Amino acid sequence: MRLEGKIAAITGGTAGIGRGIAEAFLNEGAKVALMARSADKAQKTLDEIGAGDRAIFFAGDAMNQADVEGFIDSAIQHFGTLDILVNNAGGAGDLQPLVNLSDQTFDDAMKWNVYATFWSSRRALPTLLAKGDGRIINISSMEGKHGKPVLTAYSAAKHAVNGLTKSLAREVGAQGVTVNAICPGLVITDIIRSNGPATAKAMGMEFEQMIDAFAQEAAIKRPNTVEEIAAMALLLASKEGAGITGATLSVDGGTAQY
């Protein structure tokens, strides 16, 4: 029960990595507030994880500032405080070569990945700093350490998330708040299954070829699992992770290796 008595807010928390982190936190005694766009999907998730009154849901879009800030306010109001913020919402969006990228596509990548992290962190920090103890965990990507063709906007956004992580860690470390980023490799989630074929097509591959190509880049020659990402988030959220801050931690099977 490493997180007993702790309150966590997780954006994009009803599927994939976000849901995996939510379940890991709940299993270790935390209470969680989840934000995602689909109320029906969220209710289904809450029913499946069986958290009862230890989990709540806020319907909102991570690309909307009012929704993101409202989510943080709602979590604090409902549970009375906040200890852990996991900025998991984000994604690649429309994939195009740079010469075909529209301003809107690039702006969307920044809003979804960078601004959502900025808005929620800024809103949560007064509560975390007042307690003199807190955790901010940003879910970045291995694309925040290197790039791939047609992932230019996404890679730029995740590099920005990593930069935000490092600078904010310097700002608030002496006040008891740690800030870290997890950089997952390929994880086969529902969104990968649904959006992956379009990504593969943009890369000139079939979906299965793309998955194999990504896996072969890793030292372990396989995709990572949701549980492996959640385990790192749990470490960073716990007291055992108190000495880790400003880090961009690869959980990518040895793809980036730094």
FILUMVO-544102 format. One record per residue (C-alpha): x, y, z; residue number from 1; residue in three letters. Coordinates in steps of 0.2 Angstrom, whole numbers, plus 5000, padded with zeros to 4 digits. Layout:
<sites>
<<X; Y; Z>; NUM; ALA>
...
</sites>
This chain:
<sites>
<<5000; 5000; 5000>; 1; MET>
<<5013; 5012; 4995>; 2; ARG>
<<5001; 5026; 4990>; 3; LEU>
<<4988; 5024; 5004>; 4; GLU>
<<4980; 5041; 5008>; 5; GLY>
<<4987; 5049; 4992>; 6; LYS>
<<4976; 5058; 4979>; 7; ILE>
<<4980; 5056; 4961>; 8; ALA>
<<4973; 5065; 4946>; 9; ALA>
<<4976; 5057; 4929>; 10; ILE>
<<4972; 5065; 4912>; 11; THR>
<<4967; 5052; 4898>; 12; GLY>
<<4965; 5040; 4912>; 13; GLY>
<<4951; 5028; 4905>; 14; THR>
<<4961; 5018; 4893>; 15; ALA>
<<4978; 5011; 4889>; 16; GLY>
<<4993; 5018; 4899>; 17; ILE>
<<4982; 5030; 4909>; 18; GLY>
<<4970; 5016; 4914>; 19; ARG>
<<4985; 5005; 4919>; 20; GLY>
<<4992; 5019; 4930>; 21; ILE>
<<4975; 5022; 4938>; 22; ALA>
<<4974; 5003; 4942>; 23; GLU>
<<4991; 5002; 4949>; 24; ALA>
<<4988; 5017; 4960>; 25; PHE>
<<4972; 5011; 4966>; 26; LEU>
<<4980; 4994; 4970>; 27; ASN>
<<4992; 5003; 4981>; 28; GLU>
<<4979; 5012; 4991>; 29; GLY>
<<4977; 5029; 4982>; 30; ALA>
<<4961; 5038; 4977>; 31; LYS>
<<4961; 5044; 4959>; 32; VAL>
<<4952; 5056; 4948>; 33; ALA>
<<4952; 5052; 4929>; 34; LEU>
<<4949; 5064; 4915>; 35; MET>
<<4944; 5059; 4897>; 36; ALA>
<<4932; 5064; 4883>; 37; ARG>
<<4920; 5049; 4883>; 38; SER>
<<4908; 5049; 4898>; 39; ALA>
<<4902; 5032; 4893>; 40; ASP>
<<4919; 5024; 4891>; 41; LYS>
<<4924; 5032; 4908>; 42; ALA>
<<4909; 5024; 4917>; 43; GLN>
<<4913; 5007; 4909>; 44; LYS>
<<4931; 5009; 4916>; 45; THR>
<<4925; 5014; 4933>; 46; LEU>
<<4913; 4999; 4934>; 47; ASP>
<<4927; 4987; 4928>; 48; GLU>
<<4940; 4992; 4940>; 49; ILE>
<<4928; 4992; 4954>; 50; GLY>
<<4935; 5006; 4964>; 51; ALA>
<<4919; 5012; 4971>; 52; GLY>
<<4920; 5029; 4979>; 53; ASP>
<<4939; 5029; 4978>; 54; ARG>
<<4938; 5034; 4959>; 55; ALA>
<<4929; 5049; 4951>; 56; ILE>
<<4928; 5054; 4933>; 57; PHE>
<<4928; 5071; 4924>; 58; PHE>
<<4922; 5073; 4906>; 59; ALA>
<<4934; 5085; 4897>; 60; GLY>
<<4945; 5087; 4882>; 61; ASP>
<<4964; 5089; 4886>; 62; ALA>
<<4965; 5102; 4871>; 63; MET>
<<4953; 5114; 4880>; 64; ASN>
<<4961; 5124; 4894>; 65; GLN>
<<4945; 5127; 4904>; 66; ALA>
<<4942; 5108; 4904>; 67; ASP>
<<4959; 5104; 4910>; 68; VAL>
<<4959; 5117; 4924>; 69; GLU>
<<4941; 5112; 4929>; 70; GLY>
<<4947; 5094; 4930>; 71; PHE>
<<4961; 5099; 4943>; 72; ILE>
<<4949; 5110; 4953>; 73; ASP>
<<4936; 5096; 4953>; 74; SER>
<<4948; 5083; 4959>; 75; ALA>
<<4954; 5094; 4973>; 76; ILE>
<<4936; 5099; 4978>; 77; GLN>
<<4930; 5081; 4978>; 78; HIS>
<<4945; 5073; 4988>; 79; PHE>
<<4950; 5089; 4998>; 80; GLY>
<<4968; 5089; 4991>; 81; THR>
<<4980; 5083; 4978>; 82; LEU>
<<4996; 5073; 4979>; 83; ASP>
<<5000; 5066; 4962>; 84; ILE>
<<4997; 5073; 4945>; 85; LEU>
<<4999; 5061; 4930>; 86; VAL>
<<4999; 5071; 4913>; 87; ASN>
<<4995; 5056; 4902>; 88; ASN>
<<4983; 5064; 4889>; 89; ALA>
<<4991; 5066; 4872>; 90; GLY>
<<4994; 5059; 4855>; 91; GLY>
<<5001; 5060; 4838>; 92; ALA>
<<4986; 5066; 4828>; 93; GLY>
<<4987; 5068; 4809>; 94; ASP>
<<5003; 5061; 4802>; 95; LEU>
<<5010; 5070; 4787>; 96; GLN>
<<5027; 5074; 4780>; 97; PRO>
<<5032; 5092; 4786>; 98; LEU>
<<5030; 5100; 4769>; 99; VAL>
<<5011; 5095; 4770>; 100; ASN>
<<5009; 5099; 4789>; 101; LEU>
<<4996; 5112; 4792>; 102; SER>
<<4997; 5126; 4805>; 103; ASP>
<<4982; 5118; 4813>; 104; GLN>
<<4989; 5101; 4814>; 105; THR>
<<5005; 5107; 4822>; 106; PHE>
<<4995; 5118; 4834>; 107; ASP>
<<4984; 5103; 4839>; 108; ASP>
<<5000; 5093; 4843>; 109; ALA>
<<5006; 5107; 4854>; 110; MET>
<<4989; 5109; 4863>; 111; LYS>
<<4986; 5090; 4866>; 112; TRP>
<<5004; 5086; 4872>; 113; ASN>
<<5012; 5102; 4878>; 114; VAL>
<<4998; 5114; 4883>; 115; TYR>
<<4988; 5101; 4892>; 116; ALA>
<<5003; 5097; 4903>; 117; THR>
<<5007; 5115; 4906>; 118; PHE>
<<4989; 5120; 4910>; 119; TRP>
<<4986; 5105; 4922>; 120; SER>
<<5003; 5107; 4931>; 121; SER>
<<5001; 5126; 4933>; 122; ARG>
<<4984; 5123; 4941>; 123; ARG>
<<4990; 5109; 4952>; 124; ALA>
<<5006; 5117; 4958>; 125; LEU>
<<4999; 5129; 4972>; 126; PRO>
<<4991; 5114; 4981>; 127; THR>
<<5007; 5103; 4979>; 128; LEU>
<<5018; 5117; 4985>; 129; LEU>
<<5007; 5122; 4999>; 130; ALA>
<<5009; 5104; 5006>; 131; LYS>
<<5028; 5104; 5003>; 132; GLY>
<<5026; 5087; 4995>; 133; ASP>
<<5020; 5081; 4978>; 134; GLY>
<<5023; 5072; 4962>; 135; ARG>
<<5021; 5077; 4944>; 136; ILE>
<<5023; 5063; 4931>; 137; ILE>
<<5022; 5067; 4913>; 138; ASN>
<<5020; 5054; 4900>; 139; ILE>
<<5031; 5058; 4886>; 140; SER>
<<5038; 5046; 4872>; 141; SER>
<<5054; 5039; 4865>; 142; MET>
<<5050; 5052; 4851>; 143; GLU>
<<5054; 5065; 4864>; 144; GLY>
<<5072; 5059; 4863>; 145; LYS>
<<5073; 5055; 4844>; 146; HIS>
<<5062; 5057; 4829>; 147; GLY>
<<5054; 5047; 4815>; 148; LYS>
<<5048; 5053; 4798>; 149; PRO>
<<5030; 5060; 4798>; 150; VAL>
<<5030; 5061; 4817>; 151; LEU>
<<5038; 5078; 4816>; 152; THR>
<<5024; 5088; 4826>; 153; ALA>
<<5022; 5074; 4839>; 154; TYR>
<<5041; 5073; 4841>; 155; SER>
<<5043; 5091; 4843>; 156; ALA>
<<5029; 5091; 4856>; 157; ALA>
<<5036; 5077; 4866>; 158; LYS>
<<5054; 5086; 4866>; 159; HIS>
<<5045; 5101; 4873>; 160; ALA>
<<5037; 5090; 4887>; 161; VAL>
<<5054; 5084; 4891>; 162; ASN>
<<5061; 5102; 4892>; 163; GLY>
<<5046; 5108; 4903>; 164; LEU>
<<5049; 5093; 4914>; 165; THR>
<<5067; 5097; 4917>; 166; LYS>
<<5065; 5116; 4920>; 167; SER>
<<5050; 5114; 4931>; 168; LEU>
<<5059; 5101; 4942>; 169; ALA>
<<5073; 5114; 4945>; 170; ARG>
<<5060; 5127; 4950>; 171; GLU>
<<5050; 5116; 4963>; 172; VAL>
<<5063; 5103; 4969>; 173; GLY>
<<5068; 5112; 4985>; 174; ALA>
<<5050; 5114; 4989>; 175; GLN>
<<5047; 5095; 4990>; 176; GLY>
<<5039; 5093; 4973>; 177; VAL>
<<5047; 5081; 4960>; 178; THR>
<<5044; 5082; 4941>; 179; VAL>
<<5048; 5068; 4930>; 180; ASN>
<<5044; 5061; 4912>; 181; ALA>
<<5042; 5043; 4907>; 182; ILE>
<<5046; 5040; 4889>; 183; CYS>
<<5038; 5024; 4883>; 184; PRO>
<<5042; 5014; 4868>; 185; GLY>
<<5029; 5006; 4858>; 186; LEU>
<<5015; 5000; 4868>; 187; VAL>
<<5000; 4991; 4860>; 188; ILE>
<<4985; 5000; 4866>; 189; THR>
<<4968; 5002; 4859>; 190; ASP>
<<4973; 5019; 4851>; 191; ILE>
<<4988; 5010; 4843>; 192; ILE>
<<4976; 4997; 4836>; 193; ARG>
<<4964; 5010; 4829>; 194; SER>
<<4976; 5023; 4823>; 195; ASN>
<<4991; 5012; 4819>; 196; GLY>
<<4985; 5007; 4801>; 197; PRO>
<<4985; 5026; 4796>; 198; ALA>
<<5002; 5029; 4804>; 199; THR>
<<5009; 5013; 4795>; 200; ALA>
<<5002; 5019; 4779>; 201; LYS>
<<5010; 5037; 4781>; 202; ALA>
<<5026; 5027; 4784>; 203; MET>
<<5024; 5017; 4768>; 204; GLY>
<<5021; 5001; 4778>; 205; MET>
<<5008; 4988; 4783>; 206; GLU>
<<5002; 4989; 4801>; 207; PHE>
<<5011; 4973; 4806>; 208; GLU>
<<5027; 4978; 4797>; 209; GLN>
<<5027; 4994; 4807>; 210; MET>
<<5024; 4985; 4824>; 211; ILE>
<<5039; 4973; 4819>; 212; ASP>
<<5050; 4988; 4814>; 213; ALA>
<<5047; 4997; 4830>; 214; PHE>
<<5050; 4981; 4840>; 215; ALA>
<<5066; 4977; 4831>; 216; GLN>
<<5073; 4994; 4836>; 217; GLU>
<<5072; 4989; 4855>; 218; ALA>
<<5085; 4978; 4863>; 219; ALA>
<<5071; 4967; 4870>; 220; ILE>
<<5064; 4965; 4852>; 221; LYS>
<<5046; 4967; 4858>; 222; ARG>
<<5034; 4981; 4862>; 223; PRO>
<<5033; 4986; 4880>; 224; ASN>
<<5017; 4983; 4891>; 225; THR>
<<5005; 4995; 4900>; 226; VAL>
<<5010; 4986; 4916>; 227; GLU>
<<5029; 4991; 4913>; 228; GLU>
<<5025; 5009; 4911>; 229; ILE>
<<5013; 5009; 4926>; 230; ALA>
<<5027; 5001; 4937>; 231; ALA>
<<5038; 5016; 4933>; 232; MET>
<<5024; 5028; 4937>; 233; ALA>
<<5021; 5019; 4953>; 234; LEU>
<<5039; 5021; 4958>; 235; LEU>
<<5040; 5039; 4954>; 236; LEU>
<<5024; 5042; 4964>; 237; ALA>
<<5030; 5033; 4979>; 238; SER>
<<5041; 5039; 4993>; 239; LYS>
<<5054; 5027; 4986>; 240; GLU>
<<5055; 5039; 4971>; 241; GLY>
<<5058; 5055; 4981>; 242; ALA>
<<5076; 5056; 4975>; 243; GLY>
<<5071; 5056; 4957>; 244; ILE>
<<5067; 5072; 4948>; 245; THR>
<<5070; 5081; 4932>; 246; GLY>
<<5073; 5064; 4923>; 247; ALA>
<<5066; 5058; 4907>; 248; THR>
<<5065; 5040; 4910>; 249; LEU>
<<5065; 5028; 4896>; 250; SER>
<<5054; 5013; 4897>; 251; VAL>
<<5056; 5008; 4879>; 252; ASP>
<<5065; 4991; 4880>; 253; GLY>
<<5082; 4999; 4876>; 254; GLY>
<<5077; 5009; 4861>; 255; THR>
<<5084; 5026; 4865>; 256; ALA>
<<5096; 5020; 4879>; 257; GLN>
<<5098; 5037; 4887>; 258; TYR>
</sites>
